[in-house]
Amino acid sequence: MRVKKTIKKIASIGAATLMAGATLMGATMAADLSDYPNMFIEDGAFNGVLVVGADAKAEDVIGITNIATSLQSVSVQETVISEEEADDEYTVSEGYELCNRNLYPGYNISACEPSVDDSDLDLLADDVFHDAEGNNDNDEKYTQIIYFQNQGTGQFLYTQDDDDAPTADTYIKIDNSNSYLYNYSLQFDSYVAVENTSSTTAGDDLEGTSINIQGRSYTVTDVRIGGSNDISLLEVQSGEAVVWMSEGEVLTRTIDGVEHTIEMMDVSSDATESAGSCGFKVDGTEVWVDVKDTETVAGVTVGVTDAKRVNIEAGDEDVCEVAIGAGEVTIRQADELQFNNEDVDGTLSLFRMTSQTSDPNELRWTGFDIAFAPDTDEVYLAPGDEYIDPMFGNFKFVFAGVETGGVETIEFVAGSTSGEIRFKNEDGRLVEIPLTADSSFTSGEATDEPIFWGEDAPTSTTSNQDELVYLQNEVCTGSTSVVDCQGAMFLVIESTKSEAHLIQITNIDTNDNEINFDDLTYGTTDDDVSYTDDSSGRAVSNISLKSAGSIGLIINETGKYVNFTSTGASNGANIKTLNRGTLKIVDPAAATYTAGEGDIGSQVFRGMFFYEYNDGDLAAAKYLGASGTPLNITAAYDDSTDNSIEWNSSTTSLLSAAEGYGQFDESDENDDFVKFYTKKGTLITYD
């Protein structure tokens, strides 16, 4: 059995490399790996859920993900978050990038790249087979194609397996279920005429001819005809150099960076173009090589394709045609390929021939196919891994990991009594919405006490109304006057672009009935904006903000409250994120304004839903949220055990195979983090 899997660093073999990009790699394509959890920790460890939204642009593909991570809190230190990128990257200098920008999790390569030909990879160049041997002359053009089979192997997956894929990550899985990964096909435009009365006559026609296979020249050394008078075996040899050597001649060759000395010593007395053997010294070690065979000594493979005894008066001048650094490939009809006399497990060879009746002694050879399916071990190619073609060894697959262009990170970060929701609007503007909790708000020590939108939670004695964030129809009520609501923040969702704005009231002037606002998201200010006191008429003050558009407030000086009547941030309101994902507000307690009172709710954070953007590349049901199952993100304050804000584990526990892949532990050695990867490519990590 020939070794078929080579992982990590491998010396380049053959004339070129085949690469799959974003899924099996592309030239100079880097894998963006997050340095976690350190990038989220300073003075403490924190817990959270991170959602990475998939790129919804037209150019988006497979690689729609990479994430920061969530953190477990066991301290009361302030959360400090930074984003850093690791230096790890995987690059190759040449080749062809498979499935560029359109291979999704669960799909195999054939879904986006059914075949590769000379327009993609130079080693598959069209060529002409010249045959002047025997009784038939042939000059036939041929093409070379690699077909990827429409079967369940060569899949792009997110998975974790303690034995084969110990770290939860993206992989290319090469299955061992006899599903063919690819099929190499060489096809003549017409046919090569071969006399088929016997293996000898077929050999007279083909042996000694050369054919370029995958960018490398091979010499035909043996042909056999089977019971149906068709080709049953074709043996070819390649080498770094094919030369005629005479007895006593010494050559120096550098192979794989090592210099070797090869001396031809003698030729057997029965030497012919099809029999006998030649003797050599390779770096001082003697070896005899049969004609049409190979031997390996001192790291050098020597093949003999022909031998001749030449007797002259001065003595013998025997010669041998030698392939130095040779590789011998034996193609067998309906059987496994052999490389240097070893079966290549999982291969299947088939000769192409066309029927004809004009000459019963002539077969018409039209090409051959060799398919490959590993049948011993499953192979998981992690980012940076390589897989060398086991048949001819002329190309390799390189998996560089997902392409990270267009990735967005949505963070739900929590500390002891503070947390934050971080995401970017579609225009790239960072939105930061604070969350807060206080152990004294609820009597006793429960494990699921409420948390609030804002920077400082209500306590058992203080409402902290000027430290909270208000949604639509929620009310800020002052203790002594409406001016107590200075400092309060409210969320505005602009109706046209569905973008979020965190607005803060910076001043309320009850003498002139003017109010000031700062847009904390976009950095704009609106000062001295007139409002109507609602004390008598319950009038809505319609206000136009520079960045956030129109809002409606009821400011009641007598009642000492501000009702955020129309801000767009109502229960079920949608926020469009950087790559057109959707965050939906969950606020069922927010009531519609009636009788002037509105909902004086407690600004409790009741959660958010996340939906992937449906860009039409997948069936609608495969997008997170499309079937009514969005990611449900909720949190509570644990006042009993950890004394910290914690995200609800049901966030990921409700996800199933219908939505994607998981849930997986971070690795076989780390079960602190759980990961789930959606079918579009959103990666969710939960502590």
PLY file of the C-alpha trace (Angstrom):
ply
format ascii 1.0
element vertex 687
property float x
property float y
property float z
element edge 686
property int vertex1
property int vertex2
end_header
0.00 0.00 0.00
1.29 3.43 -0.89
1.18 6.22 1.68
-1.43 8.72 0.54
-1.69 11.26 3.34
0.97 13.88 4.01
0.24 16.49 6.63
1.81 19.88 7.40
5.11 20.53 5.66
5.84 18.54 2.52
8.50 18.95 -0.10
7.01 19.98 -3.41
6.75 17.15 -5.90
6.00 17.29 -9.57
5.66 20.17 -11.95
2.80 22.08 -10.37
0.38 22.26 -7.51
-3.37 22.13 -7.48
-4.92 24.26 -4.80
-8.38 24.81 -3.51
-8.94 28.31 -2.36
-11.20 29.37 0.37
-12.00 25.69 0.58
-9.08 23.85 -0.86
-6.81 26.92 -1.07
-5.70 29.56 -3.44
-2.50 31.31 -4.29
-1.33 33.64 -1.52
-4.58 33.09 0.36
-4.19 33.53 4.12
-6.16 31.81 6.85
-7.20 34.42 9.41
-6.96 32.79 12.84
-8.25 34.56 15.93
-6.01 34.80 18.99
-8.50 33.91 21.61
-9.36 34.14 24.43
-6.56 36.55 25.36
-7.85 39.30 23.12
-10.93 39.53 25.34
-9.25 39.37 28.74
-7.69 42.09 30.79
-7.80 41.92 34.60
-10.30 39.10 34.52
-12.09 36.44 32.49
-15.53 37.02 31.03
-18.31 35.00 29.48
-20.30 35.68 26.33
-21.75 34.54 23.05
-20.17 35.64 19.79
-21.96 35.49 16.48
-20.08 35.99 13.26
-22.38 37.05 10.49
-21.89 35.62 7.04
-20.92 37.92 4.19
-24.02 38.71 2.24
-22.39 40.53 -0.63
-22.52 39.08 -4.12
-18.87 38.10 -3.83
-19.41 36.16 -0.65
-18.77 32.46 -0.32
-17.54 29.79 1.82
-15.24 31.64 3.95
-17.82 33.68 5.54
-16.46 33.22 8.99
-13.96 33.48 11.67
-14.65 34.79 15.09
-13.62 36.25 18.29
-14.71 34.20 21.26
-16.76 34.38 24.42
-15.35 34.40 27.92
-16.22 32.95 31.32
-16.41 35.38 34.22
-15.10 34.45 37.63
-13.98 37.90 38.74
-15.38 41.38 39.15
-12.81 43.16 37.00
-13.89 45.50 34.23
-14.11 43.95 30.76
-11.58 45.24 28.26
-11.88 43.96 24.70
-9.44 44.24 21.85
-9.17 42.48 18.52
-5.87 41.00 17.42
-4.94 38.73 14.56
-2.47 35.88 14.68
0.50 35.83 12.32
-0.29 32.32 11.04
-0.95 32.15 7.32
-0.75 29.52 4.62
0.32 30.46 1.12
1.34 28.82 -2.13
2.96 30.52 -5.06
1.14 28.95 -7.98
-1.74 26.73 -8.89
-5.49 26.94 -9.25
-7.95 28.00 -6.59
-10.85 25.60 -6.42
-14.35 26.75 -5.51
-13.40 30.38 -5.33
-16.13 32.05 -3.25
-18.98 29.58 -3.50
-18.45 26.43 -1.46
-20.69 26.21 1.59
-20.46 23.90 4.63
-21.76 20.43 3.87
-21.10 20.67 0.13
-18.36 18.80 -1.66
-16.02 20.22 -4.28
-18.11 19.01 -7.22
-20.94 21.31 -6.17
-18.95 24.34 -7.28
-16.08 22.93 -9.37
-17.21 19.92 -11.43
-13.93 19.77 -13.36
-10.52 21.34 -13.89
-8.75 21.51 -17.26
-5.84 23.23 -19.00
-7.48 26.65 -18.70
-7.18 26.25 -14.93
-3.96 24.30 -14.49
-0.97 24.22 -16.84
-0.07 20.62 -16.04
-3.33 19.59 -17.75
-2.26 21.16 -21.05
-3.43 19.64 -24.32
-0.70 17.73 -26.14
-0.01 15.41 -29.07
0.95 11.74 -28.79
3.57 10.85 -31.41
3.90 7.15 -32.27
6.31 6.00 -34.97
6.91 2.56 -33.45
5.73 -0.71 -35.03
3.39 -0.90 -37.97
1.08 1.99 -37.02
1.96 5.66 -37.07
-0.13 7.89 -34.82
-0.14 11.61 -34.15
-3.15 12.19 -31.97
-4.03 15.26 -29.97
-5.37 14.65 -26.47
-6.88 16.58 -23.57
-6.55 16.10 -19.82
-9.30 16.80 -17.28
-9.75 16.21 -13.56
-13.39 15.59 -12.68
-14.65 15.95 -9.13
-17.24 13.33 -8.40
-20.76 14.20 -7.30
-20.45 12.09 -4.18
-20.10 12.62 -0.45
-16.37 13.18 -0.22
-14.12 16.19 -0.53
-16.60 17.99 1.69
-16.10 21.33 3.37
-17.13 20.79 6.99
-16.97 22.33 10.40
-16.44 19.50 12.85
-14.54 18.08 15.78
-13.37 14.50 16.19
-11.15 13.44 19.09
-9.08 11.14 16.86
-8.91 12.75 13.41
-9.97 16.38 13.95
-9.18 17.18 17.60
-9.86 20.92 17.33
-13.26 22.26 16.29
-12.50 23.98 13.00
-13.14 24.01 9.28
-11.86 20.95 7.41
-11.92 19.34 4.01
-13.02 15.78 4.75
-11.84 13.10 2.37
-14.05 10.13 3.13
-13.13 6.46 2.97
-16.52 5.19 1.87
-15.46 4.26 -1.68
-16.90 7.54 -2.94
-14.49 8.76 -5.60
-12.90 12.10 -4.78
-11.82 12.79 -8.34
-11.27 11.15 -11.71
-8.28 11.95 -13.92
-9.17 11.50 -17.59
-6.86 11.54 -20.64
-8.85 11.54 -23.89
-7.58 11.43 -27.47
-9.50 13.57 -29.94
-9.76 10.55 -32.22
-7.95 7.27 -31.47
-4.54 5.59 -31.46
-4.40 2.50 -33.68
-2.72 -0.48 -31.96
-2.18 -3.96 -33.41
-3.83 -6.29 -30.93
-3.01 -9.78 -32.15
-0.81 -10.21 -29.07
0.91 -8.30 -26.30
4.08 -8.48 -28.40
2.54 -6.76 -31.42
0.89 -4.17 -29.21
4.25 -3.61 -27.55
5.88 -3.15 -30.93
3.40 -0.33 -31.59
3.58 1.49 -28.26
6.68 0.58 -26.26
9.33 3.27 -26.45
6.84 6.04 -27.21
6.50 9.00 -24.86
3.40 10.72 -23.55
3.08 13.77 -21.32
0.83 13.06 -18.35
0.10 15.93 -15.97
3.10 17.93 -17.12
5.60 15.10 -16.91
6.99 12.94 -19.71
6.45 9.19 -19.40
7.94 6.46 -21.59
5.79 3.42 -22.38
7.73 0.35 -21.25
5.14 -2.44 -21.37
1.76 -3.14 -22.99
-0.45 -6.17 -22.54
-3.51 -7.33 -24.41
-6.32 -9.03 -22.50
-8.74 -11.78 -23.38
-11.08 -9.45 -25.26
-8.16 -8.21 -27.40
-8.25 -4.87 -25.58
-5.48 -3.21 -23.58
-5.32 -4.73 -20.11
-2.09 -3.10 -18.88
0.03 -0.07 -19.74
3.29 0.53 -17.91
5.07 3.89 -18.11
8.21 5.33 -16.53
9.19 8.88 -15.79
12.47 10.33 -14.59
14.28 13.56 -13.94
16.43 12.61 -16.94
16.15 9.80 -19.50
19.55 9.16 -21.07
21.55 6.47 -22.83
24.50 5.38 -20.69
27.41 3.30 -21.90
29.38 0.81 -19.86
31.75 2.60 -17.45
30.05 5.99 -17.85
29.54 8.09 -14.71
26.83 10.74 -14.28
26.19 13.19 -11.48
22.60 14.21 -10.79
20.99 16.38 -8.11
17.68 14.95 -6.92
15.60 16.72 -4.26
18.59 18.89 -3.45
21.02 16.00 -2.94
23.85 15.25 -5.37
24.19 11.59 -6.42
26.73 9.72 -8.55
25.46 6.98 -10.90
27.87 4.67 -12.74
26.79 2.05 -15.27
28.88 -1.08 -14.74
27.61 -3.82 -17.06
24.76 -5.27 -19.11
23.52 -8.85 -18.86
24.21 -11.18 -21.75
20.50 -11.52 -22.59
19.87 -7.76 -22.72
17.33 -6.56 -25.31
14.72 -3.84 -25.48
12.38 -6.12 -23.55
14.60 -8.42 -21.47
17.79 -8.61 -19.46
19.15 -6.15 -16.91
21.72 -3.41 -16.38
24.13 -3.06 -13.46
24.83 0.26 -11.71
26.63 1.79 -8.77
24.59 4.49 -7.06
26.72 6.41 -4.59
28.93 3.32 -4.41
26.12 0.81 -3.85
25.64 -1.85 -6.54
22.20 -2.60 -7.97
20.89 -4.54 -10.98
17.77 -3.22 -12.69
15.69 -5.32 -15.07
14.61 -3.82 -18.36
11.15 -2.21 -17.99
11.56 -2.10 -14.22
12.87 0.17 -11.48
14.95 -0.17 -8.33
15.57 2.35 -5.58
18.92 2.62 -3.82
20.46 5.41 -1.75
17.32 7.45 -2.27
17.55 7.32 -6.07
15.08 5.42 -8.24
16.68 4.07 -11.42
14.56 2.73 -14.25
15.70 0.91 -17.40
13.59 1.24 -20.55
15.94 -0.42 -23.05
19.30 -2.25 -23.19
21.66 -3.18 -26.01
24.84 -5.23 -26.15
27.35 -3.69 -28.56
30.46 -5.73 -29.40
33.37 -3.99 -31.15
37.03 -4.91 -31.60
38.12 -2.74 -28.70
35.69 -4.52 -26.38
32.11 -4.34 -25.23
30.35 -0.96 -25.44
27.02 -2.03 -23.99
24.42 0.68 -23.49
21.22 1.13 -21.49
18.45 3.70 -21.68
18.12 4.90 -18.12
15.53 7.00 -16.30
17.26 8.51 -13.29
14.93 9.49 -10.47
12.32 7.34 -12.16
8.78 6.63 -11.15
7.00 3.64 -12.63
3.23 3.73 -13.07
1.25 0.66 -14.07
-2.28 1.24 -15.32
-4.38 -1.94 -15.12
-7.82 -2.38 -16.64
-10.59 -2.37 -13.97
-7.96 -2.67 -11.26
-5.91 -0.54 -8.92
-3.10 1.59 -10.25
0.43 0.60 -9.23
3.23 3.04 -8.41
6.71 1.51 -8.31
5.08 -1.93 -8.08
2.91 -1.03 -5.09
-0.88 -0.94 -5.30
-2.36 2.50 -4.76
-5.36 1.64 -2.61
-8.64 3.19 -3.62
-7.79 3.73 -7.28
-9.61 2.31 -10.28
-8.21 2.36 -13.83
-10.24 2.04 -17.03
-8.94 2.13 -20.60
-11.10 3.83 -23.21
-11.46 1.99 -26.52
-13.92 2.31 -29.38
-15.28 -0.59 -31.35
-14.73 -1.03 -35.09
-15.19 -3.83 -37.61
-12.94 -2.83 -40.50
-9.79 -4.49 -39.10
-10.13 -7.26 -36.48
-6.40 -7.03 -35.69
-6.56 -3.36 -34.72
-7.85 -1.86 -31.49
-8.63 1.80 -31.27
-7.38 3.27 -28.02
-9.14 6.53 -27.11
-7.65 7.23 -23.66
-7.94 6.19 -20.03
-9.53 7.21 -16.73
-8.19 6.76 -13.22
-10.49 7.46 -10.27
-9.43 7.77 -6.66
-11.26 7.14 -3.39
-9.28 6.54 -0.19
-10.48 3.28 1.28
-8.41 2.96 4.45
-8.48 6.12 6.56
-10.65 9.19 6.62
-8.58 12.30 6.09
-9.41 15.67 7.62
-7.43 18.48 6.03
-7.11 21.31 8.53
-5.93 24.79 7.49
-2.32 24.44 6.34
-2.58 20.72 5.56
-1.68 19.20 2.21
-2.76 16.05 0.38
-0.58 14.74 -2.44
-2.21 12.99 -5.36
-1.30 9.33 -4.77
-1.64 8.25 -8.39
1.03 10.13 -10.34
2.22 12.39 -7.55
2.24 15.42 -9.83
-0.09 17.71 -7.87
-1.37 18.23 -4.37
-4.35 19.75 -2.61
-3.65 22.49 -0.08
-6.31 23.68 2.37
-5.66 27.22 3.51
-8.81 27.64 5.56
-11.73 29.93 5.01
-11.33 33.24 3.27
-11.99 35.97 5.77
-12.83 38.95 3.60
-16.19 40.45 4.48
-16.48 38.86 7.91
-18.33 40.65 10.68
-18.19 39.94 14.39
-21.18 40.42 16.66
-20.20 40.28 20.31
-22.32 39.68 23.38
-19.83 40.20 26.19
-20.54 39.95 29.90
-18.64 40.70 33.10
-19.63 40.80 36.74
-22.35 43.49 36.65
-21.70 44.98 33.22
-21.92 43.75 29.67
-22.14 45.04 26.14
-23.61 44.24 22.75
-21.24 45.18 19.93
-21.91 45.05 16.21
-21.56 47.22 13.13
-24.32 48.82 11.14
-24.33 48.04 7.44
-22.37 51.24 6.79
-19.55 49.96 9.04
-20.28 52.19 12.05
-19.62 50.43 15.37
-22.62 50.24 17.70
-22.02 49.66 21.41
-25.03 49.17 23.68
-24.34 48.72 27.41
-25.98 46.17 29.71
-25.97 46.23 33.50
-27.12 44.38 36.62
-27.23 44.95 40.38
-27.42 42.25 43.03
-29.66 44.37 45.27
-32.40 44.88 42.69
-33.98 41.53 43.50
-34.30 40.36 47.08
-32.54 37.12 47.85
-29.93 35.43 45.69
-31.47 33.89 42.61
-29.61 32.39 39.65
-31.65 34.25 37.01
-32.18 37.82 38.16
-32.88 40.45 35.46
-30.30 42.56 33.67
-31.00 45.96 32.13
-30.27 48.05 29.08
-27.91 50.70 30.41
-24.74 51.55 32.31
-25.98 51.43 35.90
-28.84 49.15 36.94
-31.67 50.11 39.26
-31.00 49.07 42.85
-33.28 48.42 45.80
-33.12 52.14 46.65
-32.19 54.01 43.46
-33.90 54.01 40.06
-30.81 55.26 38.18
-33.15 56.46 35.45
-30.43 58.65 33.93
-28.10 55.64 33.45
-30.49 53.40 31.51
-31.17 52.79 27.82
-34.81 53.11 26.76
-36.61 51.40 23.90
-39.72 52.62 22.10
-42.68 53.52 24.37
-40.58 53.14 27.49
-40.57 56.00 29.96
-37.88 57.78 31.95
-39.41 59.25 35.11
-37.46 61.75 37.19
-37.41 61.75 40.97
-37.86 65.51 41.40
-38.28 66.77 37.83
-38.00 65.73 34.21
-34.46 67.16 34.28
-33.46 64.01 36.18
-33.61 62.27 32.79
-30.55 64.17 31.59
-27.95 61.47 30.80
-30.56 58.87 29.87
-29.94 57.03 26.60
-32.43 55.66 24.10
-32.10 53.40 21.08
-33.21 54.69 17.69
-33.56 52.43 14.66
-33.57 54.57 11.54
-36.45 53.36 9.38
-34.90 53.63 5.91
-31.56 51.89 6.51
-32.51 49.87 9.62
-29.40 51.20 11.33
-29.03 51.55 15.10
-28.19 54.80 16.90
-27.59 55.11 20.63
-28.76 58.63 21.54
-28.16 60.38 24.87
-30.11 63.30 26.35
-27.45 65.78 27.45
-29.63 68.69 28.58
-33.28 69.54 29.26
-34.09 73.25 29.59
-37.60 73.52 31.05
-37.49 77.32 30.93
-37.03 77.54 27.15
-38.49 74.08 26.40
-35.32 72.99 24.63
-33.51 69.66 24.71
-30.01 68.55 23.59
-28.96 65.17 22.15
-25.66 63.41 21.43
-25.58 60.55 18.92
-23.08 58.27 20.70
-22.87 56.00 17.66
-22.24 58.56 14.92
-20.71 61.40 16.95
-23.21 64.09 15.98
-24.97 66.58 18.29
-28.38 68.24 18.15
-28.56 71.20 20.54
-31.38 73.54 21.57
-34.08 71.46 19.92
-37.53 72.83 20.78
-40.11 70.56 22.40
-43.72 70.93 23.51
-44.49 70.43 27.18
-47.15 67.74 27.39
-48.54 68.88 30.73
-51.88 69.85 29.29
-52.29 68.38 25.84
-50.21 65.20 25.75
-48.56 66.49 22.57
-45.89 64.46 20.81
-42.77 66.48 20.02
-41.64 65.40 16.57
-37.89 65.92 16.38
-35.53 65.52 13.43
-32.03 64.36 14.41
-29.03 64.93 12.13
-27.94 61.28 11.93
-30.86 59.24 13.19
-33.81 60.81 11.39
-37.21 61.61 12.88
-38.28 60.60 16.38
-41.27 61.38 18.59
-41.06 62.15 22.32
-43.66 63.12 24.90
-42.03 65.36 27.50
-44.28 65.94 30.50
-42.78 68.42 32.94
-45.64 68.05 35.42
-45.43 64.27 35.35
-41.60 64.48 35.39
-41.22 61.98 32.56
-40.02 61.51 28.99
-41.94 58.95 26.93
-39.86 57.66 24.00
-42.98 57.35 21.89
-41.54 56.84 18.41
-37.91 55.73 18.09
-38.21 52.65 15.87
-36.77 50.45 18.64
-39.96 48.54 19.33
-40.54 44.87 20.04
-39.66 43.00 16.82
-37.77 45.89 15.24
-34.92 44.86 12.93
-31.37 46.16 12.82
-29.37 45.43 9.66
-25.76 44.53 10.45
-22.56 44.99 8.45
-23.09 42.03 6.15
-26.86 42.31 6.10
-27.59 39.95 8.92
-30.48 40.94 11.17
-30.67 41.61 14.90
-34.28 41.69 16.11
-35.24 43.38 19.37
-37.20 41.33 21.90
-39.18 43.64 24.18
-42.66 42.18 24.73
-43.29 44.39 27.77
-43.22 47.57 25.69
-46.83 48.71 25.36
-48.31 51.12 22.88
-48.83 54.60 24.27
-52.36 55.04 25.62
-53.98 57.67 27.82
-50.75 59.61 28.12
-49.04 57.19 30.45
-47.20 54.82 28.15
-45.23 51.85 29.45
-43.10 52.76 32.43
-41.30 49.40 32.13
-38.09 48.61 33.94
-35.81 48.54 30.87
-35.14 44.86 31.43
-33.06 43.23 28.69
-35.29 40.50 27.29
-33.03 39.32 24.51
-32.34 39.60 20.79
-32.77 37.33 17.79
-30.14 36.92 15.08
-31.04 36.01 11.48
-28.64 35.25 8.63
-29.07 37.14 5.38
-30.58 35.05 2.59
-28.43 35.87 -0.44
-30.09 33.19 -2.56
-27.08 30.89 -2.82
-28.65 28.23 -0.59
-32.12 26.81 -0.19
-34.09 29.24 1.97
-34.53 26.73 4.79
-30.76 26.50 5.28
-30.38 30.06 6.54
-30.46 30.63 10.28
-33.88 32.02 11.12
-35.47 31.27 7.75
-37.53 28.41 9.19
-38.58 30.35 12.25
-35.53 29.29 14.28
-33.30 32.32 14.69
-30.50 32.45 17.22
-32.20 33.44 20.49
-29.81 35.41 22.70
-30.89 35.94 26.30
-29.05 36.59 29.55
-29.58 36.86 33.30
-27.67 37.84 36.42
-26.48 34.91 38.55
-26.69 36.25 42.09
-26.31 32.83 43.65
-23.12 31.21 42.37
-20.97 33.28 40.02
-22.22 36.80 40.83
-22.04 37.75 37.17
-24.06 38.27 34.03
-24.35 35.01 32.10
-25.66 34.25 28.64
-28.33 31.57 28.47
-27.05 28.18 27.30
-30.28 27.69 25.33
-28.73 30.08 22.81
-26.89 27.14 21.27
-28.77 24.15 22.70
-31.74 24.84 20.43
-29.59 24.67 17.31
-29.64 21.38 15.41
-28.54 19.70 12.20
-31.25 21.63 10.39
-29.30 24.83 10.99
-25.72 23.56 10.76
-22.95 21.59 12.45
-22.32 21.13 16.16
-22.37 21.47 18.93
-18.68 20.73 19.31
-16.25 21.20 22.15
-13.42 23.61 21.41
-11.06 20.61 21.23
-10.45 17.18 22.68
-8.69 18.92 25.57
-10.97 21.94 26.06
-14.68 21.59 26.73
-15.10 25.08 28.20
-16.21 26.46 24.85
-18.97 25.08 22.64
-19.06 25.85 18.92
-21.74 25.67 16.26
-21.25 26.39 12.54
-24.25 27.18 10.38
-24.77 26.00 6.83
-24.04 29.45 5.51
-20.87 29.78 7.55
-21.76 31.71 10.69
-19.67 30.52 13.62
-21.21 30.72 17.09
-19.06 30.22 20.18
-20.51 29.90 23.65
-18.78 29.58 27.02
0 1
1 2
2 3
3 4
4 5
5 6
6 7
7 8
8 9
9 10
10 11
11 12
12 13
13 14
14 15
15 16
16 17
17 18
18 19
19 20
20 21
21 22
22 23
23 24
24 25
25 26
26 27
27 28
28 29
29 30
30 31
31 32
32 33
33 34
34 35
35 36
36 37
37 38
38 39
39 40
40 41
41 42
42 43
43 44
44 45
45 46
46 47
47 48
48 49
49 50
50 51
51 52
52 53
53 54
54 55
55 56
56 57
57 58
58 59
59 60
60 61
61 62
62 63
63 64
64 65
65 66
66 67
67 68
68 69
69 70
70 71
71 72
72 73
73 74
74 75
75 76
76 77
77 78
78 79
79 80
80 81
81 82
82 83
83 84
84 85
85 86
86 87
87 88
88 89
89 90
90 91
91 92
92 93
93 94
94 95
95 96
96 97
97 98
98 99
99 100
100 101
101 102
102 103
103 104
104 105
105 106
106 107
107 108
108 109
109 110
110 111
111 112
112 113
113 114
114 115
115 116
116 117
117 118
118 119
119 120
120 121
121 122
122 123
123 124
124 125
125 126
126 127
127 128
128 129
129 130
130 131
131 132
132 133
133 134
134 135
135 136
136 137
137 138
138 139
139 140
140 141
141 142
142 143
143 144
144 145
145 146
146 147
147 148
148 149
149 150
150 151
151 152
152 153
153 154
154 155
155 156
156 157
157 158
158 159
159 160
160 161
161 162
162 163
163 164
164 165
165 166
166 167
167 168
168 169
169 170
170 171
171 172
172 173
173 174
174 175
175 176
176 177
177 178
178 179
179 180
180 181
181 182
182 183
183 184
184 185
185 186
186 187
187 188
188 189
189 190
190 191
191 192
192 193
193 194
194 195
195 196
196 197
197 198
198 199
199 200
200 201
201 202
202 203
203 204
204 205
205 206
206 207
207 208
208 209
209 210
210 211
211 212
212 213
213 214
214 215
215 216
216 217
217 218
218 219
219 220
220 221
221 222
222 223
223 224
224 225
225 226
226 227
227 228
228 229
229 230
230 231
231 232
232 233
233 234
234 235
235 236
236 237
237 238
238 239
239 240
240 241
241 242
242 243
243 244
244 245
245 246
246 247
247 248
248 249
249 250
250 251
251 252
252 253
253 254
254 255
255 256
256 257
257 258
258 259
259 260
260 261
261 262
262 263
263 264
264 265
265 266
266 267
267 268
268 269
269 270
270 271
271 272
272 273
273 274
274 275
275 276
276 277
277 278
278 279
279 280
280 281
281 282
282 283
283 284
284 285
285 286
286 287
287 288
288 289
289 290
290 291
291 292
292 293
293 294
294 295
295 296
296 297
297 298
298 299
299 300
300 301
301 302
302 303
303 304
304 305
305 306
306 307
307 308
308 309
309 310
310 311
311 312
312 313
313 314
314 315
315 316
316 317
317 318
318 319
319 320
320 321
321 322
322 323
323 324
324 325
325 326
326 327
327 328
328 329
329 330
330 331
331 332
332 333
333 334
334 335
335 336
336 337
337 338
338 339
339 340
340 341
341 342
342 343
343 344
344 345
345 346
346 347
347 348
348 349
349 350
350 351
351 352
352 353
353 354
354 355
355 356
356 357
357 358
358 359
359 360
360 361
361 362
362 363
363 364
364 365
365 366
366 367
367 368
368 369
369 370
370 371
371 372
372 373
373 374
374 375
375 376
376 377
377 378
378 379
379 380
380 381
381 382
382 383
383 384
384 385
385 386
386 387
387 388
388 389
389 390
390 391
391 392
392 393
393 394
394 395
395 396
396 397
397 398
398 399
399 400
400 401
401 402
402 403
403 404
404 405
405 406
406 407
407 408
408 409
409 410
410 411
411 412
412 413
413 414
414 415
415 416
416 417
417 418
418 419
419 420
420 421
421 422
422 423
423 424
424 425
425 426
426 427
427 428
428 429
429 430
430 431
431 432
432 433
433 434
434 435
435 436
436 437
437 438
438 439
439 440
440 441
441 442
442 443
443 444
444 445
445 446
446 447
447 448
448 449
449 450
450 451
451 452
452 453
453 454
454 455
455 456
456 457
457 458
458 459
459 460
460 461
461 462
462 463
463 464
464 465
465 466
466 467
467 468
468 469
469 470
470 471
471 472
472 473
473 474
474 475
475 476
476 477
477 478
478 479
479 480
480 481
481 482
482 483
483 484
484 485
485 486
486 487
487 488
488 489
489 490
490 491
491 492
492 493
493 494
494 495
495 496
496 497
497 498
498 499
499 500
500 501
501 502
502 503
503 504
504 505
505 506
506 507
507 508
508 509
509 510
510 511
511 512
512 513
513 514
514 515
515 516
516 517
517 518
518 519
519 520
520 521
521 522
522 523
523 524
524 525
525 526
526 527
527 528
528 529
529 530
530 531
531 532
532 533
533 534
534 535
535 536
536 537
537 538
538 539
539 540
540 541
541 542
542 543
543 544
544 545
545 546
546 547
547 548
548 549
549 550
550 551
551 552
552 553
553 554
554 555
555 556
556 557
557 558
558 559
559 560
560 561
561 562
562 563
563 564
564 565
565 566
566 567
567 568
568 569
569 570
570 571
571 572
572 573
573 574
574 575
575 576
576 577
577 578
578 579
579 580
580 581
581 582
582 583
583 584
584 585
585 586
586 587
587 588
588 589
589 590
590 591
591 592
592 593
593 594
594 595
595 596
596 597
597 598
598 599
599 600
600 601
601 602
602 603
603 604
604 605
605 606
606 607
607 608
608 609
609 610
610 611
611 612
612 613
613 614
614 615
615 616
616 617
617 618
618 619
619 620
620 621
621 622
622 623
623 624
624 625
625 626
626 627
627 628
628 629
629 630
630 631
631 632
632 633
633 634
634 635
635 636
636 637
637 638
638 639
639 640
640 641
641 642
642 643
643 644
644 645
645 646
646 647
647 648
648 649
649 650
650 651
651 652
652 653
653 654
654 655
655 656
656 657
657 658
658 659
659 660
660 661
661 662
662 663
663 664
664 665
665 666
666 667
667 668
668 669
669 670
670 671
671 672
672 673
673 674
674 675
675 676
676 677
677 678
678 679
679 680
680 681
681 682
682 683
683 684
684 685
685 686
